[in-house]
Amino acid sequence: MFARLDIDTDAILANLATIEQLVAPARVAAVVKANAYGHGRQEVGLAIEHRVSRLCVYALEEAVALRDAGVAGRIQVLGPVAPGDLPVAYAINAEITLWDDDSYARAVAQATTQARTPFPVHVKIDTGVTRLGFPAERARAAIERVLAMPALRVAGLMSHLAAAEELDSTFTTEQLARFHGAVDGLDPAIERHIAASAAAMLWPQTRLDLVRAGIAIYGLWPSEPTRRIMEERGVQLVPALSWRTELCALHDVPAETSVGYGCTYRTMRRSRIGVLPIGYNEGLPRARSNRGDVLVGGKRVPLVGRVCMNMAFVDVTDVPDAHVGSTVTLIGSDGPERISAEAFADWCDTINYELVARLPAAIPRRFAVLPARGAI
């Protein structure tokens, strides 16, 4: 085993409880797209489905995988569903998202042929991301056309925010106003939702009936300003993921020895160089070349040289008891030291979302014992 991910489902449940308390009386939907942000879609879905209003995925294939794993609760597909796949979505009782023209809505309705139960849909309004959604100025008419179709059941009216990580952003209030302009006056029993993790924390007025919590349920912050503001208010999140590998080789080398491709690193003293059995194919970004630390024996040691396709290098000169088989922590704690996903992402000039979402599904994930169904 070259590497493993340890996933603490108790931490995920604790983060859910924190979010639930923060946003009440709004309900919480859990976003488990991108393999539950790298944490393991099926296992996370089964662990939390009893605690949330529904699970949200991007692709229909993800919804099918959750059903196959035994998830029985509500699932919403946020992304596109091809017309030919609509019967599958209907058969597994997935809720889909509408933002396209009337011809697509009619195709959705046709997927219910010979059935009496309407197809549950969420109508999406583009309030400023310019991504998916009926333009706000035309959304009311589109919603009313969908409401008039007996084969469809409008389960929700939704949008997405572009700059909610910024507390002083006037754009968030502009987007919320556009949303209200499109949906106010429609049946209040239809669920309204626009807030993801950052908005749910920083913008109480965006919580509406439900918030779609993604990054935060995994104990990761949507942004550094969000973390700073929320921790000042006493809100804490518990990271659920740790990523570890081990040393597979060690080399005692003199000063001025080159390490790795391109000779981008040379030792400045007599050194001990450890080799990791993972590289960018296993999820360690090449952008980490010669940047940042990992943990060995409870100490920070630098990652040196270029990250290869399947291997990387660390300088363990200051860890005299390091040996082949020593645990190397890339994200997580070792003794008093900890490396966060946010710090790791900073070394790659990216964000924690991208880092964890791109962790290969092939990396073995070890989960804490899942709580009994219905337990907190």
Backbone hydrogen bonds in HBPLUS format (Angstrom, degrees):
<---DONOR---> <-ACCEPTOR-->    atom                        ^
c    i                          cat <-CA-CA->   ^        H-A-AA   ^      H-
h    n   atom  resd res      DA  || num        DHA   H-A  angle D-A-AA Bond
n    s   type  num  typ     dist DA aas  dist angle  dist       angle   num
A0004-ARG N   A0244-ARG O   2.89 MM 240  5.60 152.8  1.96 159.3 165.1     1
A0244-ARG N   A0004-ARG O   3.01 MM 240  5.60 170.9  2.02 165.4 168.4     2
A0005-LEU N   A0364-PRO O   2.86 MM 359  6.22 158.0  1.91 159.7 166.1     3
A0366-ARG N   A0005-LEU O   2.70 MM 361  6.12 164.3  1.73 166.2 171.8     4
A0006-ASP N   A0242-SER O   2.85 MM 236  5.08 157.0  1.90 142.0 149.7     5
A0242-SER N   A0006-ASP O   2.93 MM 236  5.08 145.3  2.05 143.7 153.1     6
A0007-ILE N   A0366-ARG O   2.86 MM 359  6.04 165.9  1.88 152.2 156.2     7
A0368-ALA N   A0007-ILE O   3.13 MM 361  6.54 145.2  2.25 167.8 170.2     8
A0008-ASP N   A0240-ALA O   2.82 MM 232  4.80 161.5  1.85 140.1 146.5     9
A0011-ALA N   A0008-ASP O   3.10 MM   3  5.35 126.0  2.40 100.2 113.1    10
A0012-ILE N   A0008-ASP O   3.30 MM   4  6.75 151.7  2.38 143.4 150.8    11
A0013-LEU N   A0009-THR O   2.98 MM   4  6.25 160.2  2.02 149.5 154.1    12
A0014-ALA N   A0010-ASP O   2.87 MM   4  6.09 149.6  1.96 143.4 152.4    13
A0015-ASN N   A0011-ALA O   2.87 MM   4  6.15 154.8  1.94 150.0 156.4    14
A0016-LEU N   A0012-ILE O   2.95 MM   4  6.21 155.0  2.01 147.6 154.7    15
A0017-ALA N   A0013-LEU O   2.98 MM   4  6.24 155.5  2.04 144.3 150.6    16
A0018-THR N   A0014-ALA O   3.01 MM   4  6.32 152.5  2.09 145.6 152.8    17
A0019-ILE N   A0015-ASN O   2.96 MM   4  6.25 161.2  2.00 152.4 156.8    18
A0020-GLU N   A0016-LEU O   2.79 MM   4  5.99 164.5  1.81 156.4 161.1    19
A0021-GLN N   A0017-ALA O   3.01 MM   4  6.13 162.7  2.04 147.4 151.5    20
A0022-LEU N   A0018-THR O   3.04 MM   4  6.19 150.5  2.13 141.5 150.1    21
A0023-VAL N   A0019-ILE O   2.95 MM   4  6.13 159.6  2.00 159.1 162.2    22
A0024-ALA N   A0020-GLU O   3.05 MM   4  5.82 132.6  2.29 145.3 153.7    23
A0026-ALA N   A0023-VAL O   3.00 MM   3  5.56 143.3  2.13 135.2 127.9    24
A0027-ARG N   A0209-ASP O   2.91 MM 182  6.26 168.2  1.93 140.7 137.7    25
A0211-VAL N   A0027-ARG O   2.92 MM 184  6.38 150.4  2.01 149.9 155.6    26
A0053-SER N   A0028-VAL O   2.79 MM  25  5.77 163.2  1.82 160.1 161.4    27
A0029-ALA N   A0211-VAL O   2.86 MM 182  6.12 167.3  1.87 166.8 167.7    28
A0213-ALA N   A0029-ALA O   2.84 MM 184  6.09 144.9  1.97 172.0 171.0    29
A0030-ALA N   A0054-ARG O   2.98 MM  24  6.44 154.4  2.05 163.9 164.3    30
A0056-CYS N   A0030-ALA O   2.81 MM  26  6.03 152.4  1.89 148.0 149.4    31
A0031-VAL N   A0213-ALA O   2.87 MM 182  5.88 167.0  1.89 145.1 145.2    32
A0032-VAL N   A0056-CYS O   2.80 MM  24  5.86 157.8  1.85 157.1 163.3    33
A0036-ALA N   A0032-VAL O   2.95 MM   4  3.85 146.3  2.07 115.6 113.7    34
A0036-ALA N   A0033-LYS O   2.99 MM   3  5.14 112.7  2.46 100.8 116.6    35
A0037-TYR N   A0033-LYS O   3.01 MM   4  6.44 160.0  2.06 156.4 161.4    36
A0038-GLY N   A0034-ALA O   2.97 MM   4  6.35 148.8  2.07 148.6 157.9    37
A0038-GLY N   A0035-ASN O   2.97 MM   3  4.98 115.4  2.41  94.3 110.5    38
A0040-GLY N   A0035-ASN O   2.92 MM   5  5.12 167.0  1.94 143.1 139.0    39
A0039-HIS N   A0036-ALA O   2.88 MM   3  5.11 163.5  1.90 111.7 116.6    40
A0044-VAL N   A0040-GLY O   2.99 MM   4  5.96 164.1  2.01 157.0 162.3    41
A0045-GLY N   A0041-ARG O   2.78 MM   4  5.78 160.5  1.81 150.4 157.1    42
A0046-LEU N   A0042-GLN O   2.94 MM   4  6.13 163.2  1.97 152.6 156.0    43
A0047-ALA N   A0043-GLU O   3.04 MM   4  6.19 146.4  2.16 139.8 149.4    44
A0047-ALA N   A0044-VAL O   3.08 MM   3  5.01 117.3  2.49  92.8 108.8    45
A0048-ILE N   A0044-VAL O   3.06 MM   4  6.25 141.1  2.22 152.2 161.1    46
A0049-GLU N   A0045-GLY O   2.96 MM   4  5.62 138.3  2.14 151.9 157.9    47
A0051-ARG N   A0048-ILE O   2.80 MM   3  5.32 160.1  1.84 122.2 129.2    48
A0055-LEU N   A0074-ARG O   2.99 MM  19  6.33 162.2  2.02 146.0 147.4    49
A0076-GLN N   A0055-LEU O   2.85 MM  21  6.32 158.5  1.89 158.5 165.9    50
A0057-VAL N   A0076-GLN O   2.91 MM  19  6.27 163.9  1.94 166.1 170.7    51
A0078-LEU N   A0057-VAL O   2.75 MM  21  5.98 173.1  1.75 156.3 158.5    52
A0079-GLY N   A0058-TYR O   2.89 MM  21  4.69 137.4  2.08 125.4 133.1    53
A0062-GLU N   A0059-ALA O   3.06 MM   3  5.44 133.2  2.29 105.3 116.8    54
A0063-ALA N   A0060-LEU O   2.94 MM   3  5.06 116.0  2.36  99.1 115.2    55
A0064-VAL N   A0060-LEU O   2.93 MM   4  6.29 159.3  1.97 159.4 165.3    56
A0065-ALA N   A0061-GLU O   3.01 MM   4  6.22 157.3  2.06 143.2 149.2    57
A0066-LEU N   A0062-GLU O   3.02 MM   4  6.29 151.7  2.11 144.9 152.2    58
A0067-ARG N   A0063-ALA O   2.99 MM   4  6.30 161.1  2.03 151.7 156.4    59
A0068-ASP N   A0064-VAL O   2.86 MM   4  6.11 162.6  1.89 153.5 158.7    60
A0069-ALA N   A0065-ALA O   2.97 MM   4  6.15 136.4  2.17 137.5 148.9    61
A0069-ALA N   A0066-LEU O   3.13 MM   3  5.02 125.8  2.44  91.7 105.9    62
A0071-VAL N   A0066-LEU O   2.99 MM   5  5.46 161.9  2.03 152.3 146.4    63
A0070-GLY N   A0067-ARG O   2.96 MM   3  5.17 151.2  2.05 104.7 114.0    64
A0095-GLU N   A0075-ILE O   2.82 MM  20  6.08 177.3  1.82 163.9 164.8    65
A0077-VAL N   A0095-GLU O   2.71 MM  18  6.10 162.1  1.74 171.0 176.2    66
A0085-ASP N   A0082-ALA O   2.80 MM   3  5.29 150.0  1.89 117.5 127.3    67
A0086-LEU N   A0083-PRO O   3.23 MM   3  5.36 162.4  2.27 106.3 111.6    68
A0088-VAL N   A0085-ASP O   3.03 MM   3  5.38 125.8  2.34 106.8 120.4    69
A0089-ALA N   A0085-ASP O   3.14 MM   4  6.55 159.9  2.18 153.8 159.5    70
A0090-TYR N   A0086-LEU O   2.90 MM   4  6.15 161.9  1.94 156.7 161.6    71
A0091-ALA N   A0087-PRO O   2.87 MM   4  5.98 154.4  1.94 141.2 148.6    72
A0092-ILE N   A0088-VAL O   3.07 MM   4  6.33 147.7  2.17 152.2 158.8    73
A0094-ALA N   A0089-ALA O   2.97 MM   5  5.23 174.0  1.97 160.8 158.8    74
A0093-ASN N   A0090-TYR O   3.07 MM   3  5.04 158.9  2.12 104.6 110.2    75
A0096-ILE N   A0120-PRO O   3.27 MM  24  6.79 152.9  2.34 152.5 149.8    76
A0122-HIS N   A0096-ILE O   2.83 MM  26  6.24 144.6  1.96 151.8 162.9    77
A0098-LEU N   A0122-HIS O   2.75 MM  24  5.96 162.4  1.78 151.7 157.8    78
A0124-LYS N   A0098-LEU O   2.82 MM  26  5.95 176.3  1.82 172.8 171.6    79
A0104-TYR N   A0101-ASP O   3.18 MM   3  5.80 133.9  2.40 112.5 122.2    80
A0106-ARG N   A0102-ASP O   2.93 MM   4  6.21 152.4  2.01 151.2 158.7    81
A0107-ALA N   A0103-SER O   3.07 MM   4  6.33 145.0  2.19 136.4 145.7    82
A0107-ALA N   A0104-TYR O   2.99 MM   3  4.92 116.1  2.41  93.1 109.3    83
A0108-VAL N   A0104-TYR O   2.90 MM   4  6.28 151.1  1.98 152.1 160.2    84
A0109-ALA N   A0105-ALA O   2.96 MM   4  6.26 158.9  2.01 146.3 151.9    85
A0110-GLN N   A0106-ARG O   2.90 MM   4  6.16 150.8  1.98 145.1 153.0    86
A0111-ALA N   A0108-VAL O   3.07 MM   3  5.30 139.5  2.24 101.7 113.2    87
A0112-THR N   A0109-ALA O   3.08 MM   3  5.70 163.9  2.10 116.1 121.3    88
A0113-THR N   A0110-GLN O   3.12 MM   3  5.39 160.0  2.16 116.0 116.6    89
A0115-ALA N   A0112-THR O   2.84 MM   3  5.32 148.6  1.94 145.3 145.4    90
A0119-PHE N   A0151-ALA O   2.83 MM  32  6.25 162.0  1.86 150.1 146.6    91
A0153-ARG N   A0119-PHE O   2.84 MM  34  5.73 164.4  1.86 140.8 137.9    92
A0121-VAL N   A0153-ARG O   2.87 MM  32  6.07 160.8  1.91 157.1 158.5    93
A0155-ALA N   A0121-VAL O   2.69 MM  34  5.55 147.3  1.80 150.4 161.4    94
A0123-VAL N   A0156-GLY O   2.93 MM  33  6.35 148.5  2.03 158.6 151.6    95
A0158-MET N   A0123-VAL O   2.96 MM  35  6.19 167.7  1.98 155.1 156.4    96
A0134-PHE N   A0124-LYS O   2.91 MM  10  6.35 159.9  1.95 145.8 140.0    97
A0125-ILE N   A0158-MET O   2.83 MM  33  6.17 154.9  1.90 155.9 162.9    98
A0126-ASP N   A0134-PHE O   2.85 MM   8  5.48 160.7  1.89 127.6 134.3    99
A0138-ARG N   A0135-PRO O   2.84 MM   3  5.45 148.4  1.94 119.8 129.5   100
A0139-ALA N   A0135-PRO O   2.93 MM   4  5.81 115.7  2.36 148.9 164.3   101
A0139-ALA N   A0136-ALA O   3.36 MM   3  5.01 153.6  2.43  93.7 101.3   102
A0142-ALA N   A0138-ARG O   3.31 MM   4  6.55 159.0  2.35 147.5 153.7   103
A0143-ILE N   A0139-ALA O   2.78 MM   4  6.01 163.7  1.81 164.2 168.1   104
A0144-GLU N   A0140-ARG O   2.98 MM   4  6.21 162.9  2.01 152.5 157.1   105
A0145-ARG N   A0141-ALA O   3.03 MM   4  6.28 147.4  2.14 142.8 151.3   106
A0146-VAL N   A0142-ALA O   3.06 MM   4  6.38 155.9  2.12 148.9 155.1   107
A0147-LEU N   A0143-ILE O   2.81 MM   4  6.10 161.4  1.84 155.8 161.6   108
A0148-ALA N   A0144-GLU O   3.12 MM   4  6.22 133.9  2.34 134.3 145.0   109
A0148-ALA N   A0145-ARG O   3.23 MM   3  5.18 131.7  2.48  91.7 104.4   110
A0149-MET N   A0146-VAL O   2.99 MM   3  5.35 164.9  2.02 114.3 118.9   111
A0152-LEU N   A0149-MET O   3.03 MM   3  5.66 166.8  2.04 123.1 127.2   112
A0157-LEU N   A0191-GLU O   2.77 MM  34  6.20 151.1  1.86 162.4 171.5   113
A0193-HIS N   A0157-LEU O   3.02 MM  36  6.47 153.2  2.09 155.9 160.8   114
A0159-SER N   A0193-HIS O   3.18 MM  34  6.77 139.3  2.35 142.7 150.6   115
A0166-GLU N   A0163-ALA O   3.19 MM   3  5.91 167.2  2.21 120.0 123.6   116
A0169-SER N   A0166-GLU O   3.16 MM   3  5.35 159.1  2.20 116.8 116.1   117
A0174-GLU N   A0170-THR O   3.06 MM   4  6.37 149.9  2.15 145.8 155.0   118
A0175-GLN N   A0171-PHE O   2.84 MM   4  6.10 158.9  1.89 152.0 156.8   119
A0176-LEU N   A0172-THR O   2.96 MM   4  6.20 160.8  2.00 149.4 154.8   120
A0177-ALA N   A0173-THR O   3.00 MM   4  6.13 154.3  2.06 141.3 148.0   121
A0178-ARG N   A0174-GLU O   3.02 MM   4  6.31 155.3  2.08 148.0 154.4   122
A0179-PHE N   A0175-GLN O   2.94 MM   4  6.24 154.8  2.01 149.4 156.6   123
A0180-HIS N   A0176-LEU O   2.93 MM   4  6.23 167.8  1.94 154.6 157.0   124
A0181-GLY N   A0177-ALA O   2.91 MM   4  6.08 154.3  1.97 146.1 153.7   125
A0182-ALA N   A0178-ARG O   3.15 MM   4  6.39 135.0  2.36 138.7 149.2   126
A0182-ALA N   A0179-PHE O   3.00 MM   3  5.22 132.8  2.23 101.5 114.5   127
A0183-VAL N   A0179-PHE O   3.05 MM   4  6.34 143.1  2.20 150.8 161.6   128
A0184-ASP N   A0180-HIS O   2.84 MM   4  5.25 162.1  1.87 146.4 149.0   129
A0186-LEU N   A0183-VAL O   3.05 MM   3  5.73 163.2  2.08 142.8 145.2   130
A0190-ILE N   A0187-ASP O   3.09 MM   3  5.83 165.8  2.12 120.7 125.0   131
A0209-ASP N   A0192-ARG O   3.21 MM  17  5.41 143.4  2.35 138.6 149.1   132
A0212-ARG N   A0195-ALA O   2.82 MM  17  6.13 169.1  1.84 167.5 165.2   133
A0200-ALA N   A0196-ALA O   2.86 MM   4  5.91 161.0  1.90 161.5 168.0   134
A0201-MET N   A0197-SER O   3.12 MM   4  6.37 140.6  2.29 145.4 155.0   135
A0201-MET N   A0198-ALA O   3.10 MM   3  5.26 129.3  2.37  98.5 111.6   136
A0202-LEU N   A0198-ALA O   2.86 MM   4  6.04 171.5  1.87 162.1 164.4   137
A0203-TRP N   A0199-ALA O   2.82 MM   4  4.92 156.6  1.88 135.5 140.9   138
A0206-THR N   A0203-TRP O   2.92 MM   3  5.66 165.3  1.94 126.5 131.5   139
A0207-ARG N   A0204-PRO O   3.17 MM   3  5.59 169.2  2.19 116.0 119.2   140
A0217-ILE N   A0214-GLY O   3.06 MM   3  5.85 140.1  2.23 122.8 131.8   141
A0218-TYR N   A0215-ILE O   3.23 MM   3  5.67 149.1  2.33 108.1 116.8   142
A0220-LEU N   A0215-ILE O   3.39 MM   5  5.61 156.8  2.45 145.3 142.2   143
A0219-GLY N   A0216-ALA O   2.96 MM   3  5.12 162.4  1.99 111.3 114.6   144
A0240-ALA N   A0218-TYR O   3.14 MM  22  5.53 151.3  2.22 148.6 140.6   145
A0227-ARG N   A0223-SER O   3.05 MM   4  6.39 160.2  2.10 148.9 154.0   146
A0228-ARG N   A0224-GLU O   2.96 MM   4  6.20 169.7  1.97 159.3 161.3   147
A0229-ILE N   A0225-PRO O   2.95 MM   4  6.08 169.2  1.97 152.7 155.6   148
A0230-MET N   A0226-THR O   2.94 MM   4  5.99 169.6  1.95 155.0 158.5   149
A0231-GLU N   A0227-ARG O   2.89 MM   4  5.92 162.2  1.92 153.4 158.5   150
A0232-GLU N   A0228-ARG O   3.10 MM   4  6.19 148.9  2.20 139.3 147.6   151
A0233-ARG N   A0229-ILE O   3.21 MM   4  6.51 130.6  2.47 134.3 147.0   152
A0233-ARG N   A0230-MET O   3.00 MM   3  4.94 130.7  2.25  93.4 107.4   153
A0235-VAL N   A0230-MET O   2.88 MM   5  5.21 163.7  1.91 147.9 142.4   154
A0234-GLY N   A0231-GLU O   3.01 MM   3  4.87 160.7  2.05 101.8 106.6   155
A0243-TRP N   A0331-ILE O   2.77 MM  88  4.93 157.8  1.82 136.4 142.6   156
A0330-LEU N   A0243-TRP O   2.85 MM  87  5.49 155.3  1.91 152.7 160.2   157
A0331-ILE N   A0243-TRP O   3.33 MM  88  4.93 164.0  2.35 130.3 132.7   158
A0245-THR N   A0328-VAL O   2.81 MM  83  5.10 159.3  1.85 150.2 157.4   159
A0328-VAL N   A0245-THR O   2.84 MM  83  5.10 168.7  1.86 132.6 131.2   160
A0247-LEU N   A0326-SER O   2.96 MM  79  5.48 148.4  2.06 145.7 155.6   161
A0325-GLY N   A0247-LEU O   2.80 MM  78  5.14 149.0  1.89 134.1 144.5   162
A0248-CYS N   A0275-VAL O   2.88 MM  27  5.73 172.2  1.88 166.7 169.1   163
A0275-VAL N   A0249-ALA O   2.91 MM  26  5.10 157.9  1.95 146.2 145.9   164
A0251-HIS N   A0273-ILE O   2.85 MM  22  5.14 143.4  1.98 140.1 151.9   165
A0273-ILE N   A0251-HIS O   2.84 MM  22  5.14 161.7  1.88 152.6 152.4   166
A0253-VAL N   A0271-SER O   2.84 MM  18  5.43 167.1  1.86 158.7 163.2   167
A0271-SER N   A0253-VAL O   2.88 MM  18  5.43 154.0  1.95 153.8 161.9   168
A0256-GLU N   A0267-THR O   2.77 MM  11  4.97 160.8  1.81 132.0 134.8   169
A0267-THR N   A0257-THR O   2.99 MM  10  5.35 157.6  2.04 140.6 143.9   170
A0259-VAL N   A0265-TYR O   2.94 MM   6  5.54 146.1  2.05 157.7 159.1   171
A0263-CYS N   A0260-GLY O   3.39 MM   3  5.89 158.8  2.44 128.9 130.0   172
A0316-VAL N   A0272-ARG O   2.89 MM  44  5.55 142.4  2.03 158.2 168.3   173
A0274-GLY N   A0314-VAL O   2.72 MM  40  5.11 162.7  1.75 156.6 160.6   174
A0314-VAL N   A0274-GLY O   2.89 MM  40  5.11 155.8  1.95 143.3 148.3   175
A0276-LEU N   A0312-ALA O   2.79 MM  36  5.08 171.6  1.79 142.7 145.2   176
A0312-ALA N   A0276-LEU O   3.26 MM  36  5.08 147.2  2.37 128.5 132.8   177
A0282-GLU N   A0279-GLY O   2.97 MM   3  5.39 136.0  2.17 108.2 120.1   178
A0284-LEU N   A0279-GLY O   3.05 MM   5  5.12 158.4  2.10 135.7 128.8   179
A0280-TYR N   A0308-CYS O   2.97 MM  28  6.46 154.1  2.04 151.7 155.6   180
A0283-GLY N   A0280-TYR O   3.23 MM   3  4.94 164.5  2.26  99.2 101.9   181
A0281-ASN N   A0309-MET O   2.88 MM  28  5.35 163.7  1.91 144.1 148.3   182
A0288-ARG N   A0285-PRO O   2.97 MM   3  5.65 165.6  1.99 116.4 121.1   183
A0289-SER N   A0286-ARG O   3.00 MM   3  5.63 164.2  2.03 121.2 123.7   184
A0291-ARG N   A0288-ARG O   2.96 MM   3  5.07 149.5  2.05 140.3 131.4   185
A0303-LEU N   A0292-GLY O   3.01 MM  11  6.03 166.9  2.02 155.7 153.9   186
A0294-VAL N   A0301-VAL O   2.89 MM   7  5.57 149.7  1.98 157.2 166.9   187
A0301-VAL N   A0294-VAL O   2.89 MM   7  5.57 160.4  1.93 156.0 160.3   188
A0295-LEU N   A0329-THR O   2.99 MM  34  4.95 158.4  2.04 138.8 145.4   189
A0329-THR N   A0295-LEU O   2.92 MM  34  4.95 162.3  1.95 141.5 146.8   190
A0296-VAL N   A0299-LYS O   2.91 MM   3  5.40 157.7  1.96 153.9 158.3   191
A0299-LYS N   A0296-VAL O   3.05 MM   3  5.40 158.2  2.10 111.5 118.5   192
A0315-ASP N   A0302-PRO O   3.08 MM  13  5.76 155.9  2.14 158.2 165.7   193
A0304-VAL N   A0313-PHE O   2.94 MM   9  5.44 155.1  2.00 126.5 134.4   194
A0308-CYS N   A0311-MET O   2.77 MM   3  5.04 149.4  1.86 160.6 167.9   195
A0319-VAL N   A0316-VAL O   2.97 MM   3  5.22 161.9  2.00 118.0 119.2   196
A0322-ALA N   A0319-VAL O   2.96 MM   3  5.58 164.8  1.98 127.7 129.4   197
A0326-SER N   A0323-HIS O   2.86 MM   3  5.43 159.2  1.90 145.0 143.7   198
A0332-GLY N   A0339-ILE O   2.87 MM   7  5.34 164.3  1.89 147.3 152.6   199
A0339-ILE N   A0332-GLY O   2.93 MM   7  5.34 160.7  1.96 146.9 150.4   200
A0334-ASP N   A0337-GLU O   2.97 MM   3  5.55 159.1  2.02 152.3 156.0   201
A0337-GLU N   A0334-ASP O   3.32 MM   3  5.55 149.1  2.43 130.0 125.1   202
A0344-PHE N   A0340-SER O   3.02 MM   4  6.29 166.1  2.04 151.6 155.5   203
A0345-ALA N   A0341-ALA O   2.89 MM   4  6.05 160.8  1.93 146.1 151.3   204
A0346-ASP N   A0342-GLU O   2.93 MM   4  6.18 152.8  2.00 144.9 152.4   205
A0347-TRP N   A0343-ALA O   3.13 MM   4  6.46 153.3  2.20 150.4 156.1   206
A0348-CYS N   A0345-ALA O   2.91 MM   3  5.06 139.6  2.07 101.4 114.1   207
A0350-THR N   A0345-ALA O   3.04 MM   5  5.17 170.1  2.05 140.8 142.5   208
A0349-ASP N   A0346-ASP O   3.03 MM   3  4.95 164.0  2.06 105.7 110.4   209
A0355-LEU N   A0351-ILE O   3.21 MM   4  6.52 167.7  2.23 155.5 159.1   210
A0356-VAL N   A0352-ASN O   3.09 MM   4  6.25 174.9  2.10 160.7 159.1   211
A0357-ALA N   A0353-TYR O   3.00 MM   4  6.00 159.0  2.04 150.5 157.4   212
A0358-ARG N   A0354-GLU O   3.12 MM   4  6.07 141.7  2.28 146.0 152.6   213
A0359-LEU N   A0356-VAL O   3.19 MM   3  5.33 167.1  2.21 107.8 111.2   214
A0363-ILE N   A0360-PRO O   3.17 MM   3  5.78 162.5  2.20 114.5 119.3   215
A0375-ALA N   A0372-ALA O   2.85 MM   3  5.44 160.5  1.89 144.8 145.6   216
